[in-house]
Amino acid sequence: MEMRGYAPLRQICLAVLLVFLCSGYALADEVMLTNGDRLSGKIREVREGILTLETEYSEPIKLKFEAVLQMRSTEPVELHLSDGEVLKGKITSDSNRQAAVEAGPGREAVNVAFDNIAALNPVPKKPVTWKGNITLGGNLQDGNTDTMNISAGALAVRRSANDRFLINILYNKTEDNGERTAENTYGQLKYDYFLNPKWYLYLNIDMLSDEFKDINFRTSVGPGFGYQVWDEEARALGLEAGISYTSEDRDLAEDTDWFSARFAVNFLYKLFDRVVFADQFVIYPNLDDTGEYTLRNEAALVTDIGASWAFKLSNIWERNSNPGPDLKKDDFTWILGLQYSF
């Protein structure tokens, strides 16, 4: 027996399937190139002269925006114009290298030349924030030995997409039986300007005051360049080289000044889930008197104990190849402190 009733049903199903397939193509964004090629997919962004088109049949396609003749979007996009204006809406292109942006709240449809488009759907910039920590440490012994040690430090870093600013300060004081045996203050100001995600230029200022080294005030200031090997939450590595001018105000010896090179390594690595190792090394080879140098190395183990608090054990090694009469070349300082991060 012939089942004629199924023929219309089959035709309806085929028609629905055809409409569904066609609508999939119709709903795709479309890009037409100057050579006549047409590509369909999803227009993801236009950034730094490159249009990114996502497709179901390949990896995202990167196209030079100057080679795009027309483009059409099925969903609203965000256009950033070269004069700073921002337009939102679906776009169509009937004219070559012209985009018609649909009407939006409080405005009519607008025609925009491709040459005036600075970006399309740009990634929102991360807000510029300060991060850092405050560390307090010390010990007190009373009885046969009357010793007191106090340490206080603070580090603050402001990071944006283009630059980085750092403030670092550390104060130490030690008394033995009521008599000061050590007291010093170290400070650093540093500004980095990134030429790209890896390379940057910097201006650095190091400051030191240490009465027991006969240094009323030492300042080292100078420019240089750096290379950011890693810049991640779990690991970071920066290499720097530059020049510096150093001046020393001394109490007993004569005041001096000199030019030096500057080489620095900034390293951080997350050893375990709650343990981080950090090391900042800097050396200043004297350019006026080769063979002489000063260096500073600060290594630290930081153990997270929760709620932004951590234990910090640090060792500071300072060396002066020519410290002066009756002074040692090396100084080592151990500090155990409680650190709060913000």
N, C-alpha and C positions, 0 to 999 in steps of 0.2 A: 504494500500500500504506500503510495507516494504521500509524503508529509509536506504539503505545500506551505503550511503555516510557518515553517522554520525559515523559509527564504527571506521574508521581510525582516525577521528578527536578526538573521545573520548580516543582512545589509545594514541594519541599524547599528549593530556592534562594530562593524568595520568602519562605518562613518564616524562613530564616537571615537574609535581608536585613532583614525586619521586626524580628526580635529584635535585630539590630545597631543599627538606627535607634532602637528603643525604649530599648535599653540606654544609648545616647548621652544621651537625655533623662533617663533614670533616674539616670545618674551625675553629672548636673549639680547644682551647688549650687542651692538655692532660697530665695528671699526673699519673704515675704508682708507686704504693707503694711497699715496700719490701714484703708485704704479698700477693701480686698479684692483689690487687684491682686496678681498673682503674677509674679515675674520669675525666670528661671533663668540660670545662667552660672557664674562663678567668684568666690566671695567673696574679694577680695584683701586688704582691711584695713578696720578701723574706727579712725579717728584724728580726734581733736578733734570728736567728735560727727557724723562723716560716714562712712557705709559706702560703700565702692567695690566695685562689681560689674562684672567684666569679662565681656563677651559676644562671640559670634562675629559678631553682626549689627550692632554699633554700637561707637562709642567707649565707654570705661569710663563707667558710670553712677554718678553721685554721689547718694546718698540720705541724708536726715536720719535718723540712727539712732533718734531719738525717734518717727519714723513707721514703724519696722519692728515688725511684730507677731510674726512667727515667722521663723526661718531654720534652714536645714539645710545641713551640709557633707558632702561625700563623702570628704574627706581630712582628716587631723588639722590643727587650727589651734592657734594659741597665744593664749590669753586672758590678758590682764593685768587683774586686778581692782583696784578702787579702794583696797583695803586693802593692796596690794602683792603679793598672792599671784598666782602664775602657774600656769595649768592648760593641759595639752596633750592634745588628743584630738579625735575627731569630735564634732560637736554636732548635736542635733536639738531641735525645738521642738514639743511637743504642747500646751503651755499658752501662753497669750498672754504675750508679753514675758518668757518663761522659756526658758533654754537648758539642755539636759541634756548634760553632757560625759561621754563614755564613760569607763569605768574605765581607770586607768593604773597604772604600776608603783607598788605600795605604797599604792594608794588605790582606793576604790570610785567608782562613777559619782556625779557631783555635779550638783545643780541650781543654776543661777546666774540671778539676776534681771538683765535687761538693764541696769537702772539701776546695777548694781554693776560693769558692764564698762567699764573705762577705755580699753582698746584691744584690738584683735584684729590679730594678725600685724604688730606695729609694726616699723618699720625699725630694725635694730640701730644704736645710737648709736656714732659713731666714737670711738675711744679718744682721750682728751685727751693731746696730745703737745706737746713743745717743739720749735720750729724756730728756726733762727737762723744766725748766722755770726760768725766771728772774722777780723779783718783786721789784718795787720801791714804797715807800709810804712816807707820811709825812704831816705836817701841819705847818702853820706859822700864828701867831697872832701878830698884832702890834697895839699899842694904849695904853689903860689903862693896858693891859696885853701884855707883850713882850715874846712870847713863840715860840720856834721852835722845831720841831721833825722831824727826818730823819730816814728812815728805808730802807735797801737794802738787798736783799736776792737772792740766786741762788741755784738751785737744778739740778743735772745732774745724769742720770742713764743710764748705759750701760748694756743691757740684751742680753744674748745668750742662747742657749739651755742648756748649762751646768753651767753657772755662771752669777753673777750680781754684778756690781760695782756701788757704790753710792758716790756722793760728795754733801755735803750740807753746806751752810754757810749763816749766818744771822748777820747783823750789825745794831745796834740801837744807836741813840744819841738824847738827849733832853737837851735843854737850856731854862732857865727861867730868863728873864731880863739880858741876856748875861752871865749867870753863868751855867755851866754844872750841871745838876741834875741827869743825867743817861747816861751811855755809856758802852756798852758791845758788845762782839763778840762771837758768838757760831759757832762751826764747827764740822762736822762729816765726817769720811771716813769709808766705810764699804764694805767688800767683802764677797759675798755668793757663795758657791760651792754646786751645787745641786747633791745629791746622787741619786735622782729620782725626778719625777715631784713635789713631795710634800715635802720631807725632804731635808734639806740643812745644811751645816756647815758654820759658819761665823767667821770673825775677824772684830771687831769693835773698832774704836777710836773716843771718844768724847772729844772735847776741849772747854774750856770756859775761857774768860777773862772779868772780871767785877771789875773795880776799886772801885765801891761803895759797893761791897760785900767783899772788902779786898781780892780779888782773882786776883793776877797778871796773873797767868796761872794755870789752872787745866786740867789734862789729865787723861782720863780713857781708858784703853786699855785691851782687852781680847777676848778670843774665846768663842764659844758656838754653839748651834744647833737651828734650826728653823723648823717650820711646816707651809707650805703655804696652808691654807685652801681654799682660792680663789685667782685666779690670772687672772682676766678678766678686760675688758675695763670699765665695769659698776660697778664692785665691786672687792675688794681685801681685804684679811685678812691674816696677818702673825703673828705667835706667836713665841717668842724667849726666850731662857733661857741660861745663861752662867755664867762665872765668869769674874772678872775684877780687874785690879790693878790701883789704883787711887793715883795720887800725886798732891799736891797743893803747889804752890809757893805764899806765902802771903806777904803782905807789912808790916802790923802791928803785926799780930799774928805769931806764929811759923809755919814754913813749916811742913806739915804733909803728910803721905802716909798710905794707908791701902788697904786691899783686901775686895772685896764685891761681892755679887751675882749680876746678871743682869737679869731683866725680862722686856720684851718689847712687845708691841702690835702695829702693823701697820694696820690701817683700812682706807678703802676708799669705798664710796657708792654714786652712782648717784641717787640723790633724784628726780630730774626732768630732762627734756630734756636738760636744760642748767645749772643746778645747781648740784654741787658735794660737798659732805661733806668728809673731811679727818681728821684723828686724829692719832698722833704719841705719844705714851705713853712709858716712860722708867723709871724704878726705880732701884736704887742701894742700897740694904740693906747691911749695914756694917757688915762684918764677924768678924772683930776684936773687935767691940764694939756693940753687939746686941742691937737693939732698935733705933739705929741711921741710917739714910738713907738720900739720896737725890733723888729727882724725877724731871722730866720735862715732861710736857704735852703741845703739840701744836695742837690745833683744828682750823680748817679753813673751811669757806664756800667760794666756788669759783663759780662765775656766769659768764658764757661765754657771751661775747658781739660780737663775730665774728672776723674772720680774725686772729685767734690765740691769741686774746686779751681777758682779763677777769678782773673783779673786784674781789679782794680777801680780805676778812675780817677774821683776825686770832686773836686768844687769846693764849698767852703763859703763863703757870703757872709753876713757878719754886719754889721748896720747899727744904729747908735744915733743918732737924730736930734739928740740933745743929749749928746755924749760927755763934755763937760767941757773945761777949759783944756788946750791943747797936745795934744789927742787928735783923731785923724781919725774921721770918721763911719763909714767903711767899712773892713772887713777882709776880705781874700780869701785863702783857703788852698787850695792844690792838693795832692792826695795820690794817689800811685800805690802800690798795695799788692797783696799776695797774700791772697786771701780763701778761707777754708775754711767750707763750709756743713754744717750738721748737721740 
